[in-house]
Amino acid sequence: MTIIHRLLDAIAAILITATMRLSLACYRRAEAARWRRGKLRALDQRRRS
């Protein structure tokens, strides 16, 4: 029983860390895209005026 519990705990920890890393990577990618879009928009506004 204890060995199975330890295995389950290890699997759960690995899954949690993996999902956290994935969500962080996705969030960073979205932030970078948003920042790039904002920069492009600012450049366009400067060019127009």
Secondary structure as GFF3:
##gff-version 3
##sequence-region A 1 49
A	DSSP	alpha_helix	2	48	.	.	.	ID=ss1
###
